[in-house]
Amino acid sequence: MGAIVSVERVLARTPALAVLLPMIQVYASGCLLSLDVVARKAMAPRGLALQLDSAFSGEESTSLHVSLRYADGVEVDSGKDHNCAPPHLSWFPGGVRGDASFTLYQMPLWLFPLPPPQDFLLTVEWPWAGIAPEPVRLDGAAIAGAATRSTHCWPE
C-alpha cells in the first residue's frame, strides 16, 4: 500500500482549465503523481479530451507535458516514457468524471525509481491549452520518508 504525500497545489491555471497535483502516492519502488485536469464545461476548449488522450498515445507536440529536474541536473520527461531506462515518467490509466459545470480528468503519472531525497522541480507545459512552463518545487525528502511508510499487501 502506498503512503500519501499531500501536495495540494495548483500547477497551472487558465480561465478554462486547472492542472492540479493533490497528492503523491509513494511505494518502495516508485510513486504515482495524481495529476488532475479540471475543465469548466462552459469554457473548455474544443477537442480537450482528444488532446488529453494524445499524452497517452505519444503525440507530444500538442499534449500536456510534465518534466522533473532533480538537484543533480537529471531530467525526467513525460514525453520520453517510451524509453524504459530509468528514471522514467509514464502516463498511467486514469479516469473522467464530471457534472453540469466541471469535468475532472485524472491523469496519473508513474515515476520510477523514486526521486532523490532533495527538493526537485516539476514543470507543467501545455502550449495547446495556453499553459506556459510552470515550475513548482516538490519535497524529495517527504517522498523518501513516505517510501519507508509504504507496506506490502502480503508478507514477504
Secondary structure, DSSP 8 states (H G I E B T S, - for coil): --EEEEEEEEEEE-SSEEEEEEEEEE-SS-EEE--EEEEETTT--TTHHHHHHHHHHT-TTTS-EEEEE-TTS-EEEGGGTT--SSSEEEE---EEEE-SSEEEEE--EEEES---SS-EEEEEEEGGGTEEEEEEEE-HHHHHHHHHH---SS--
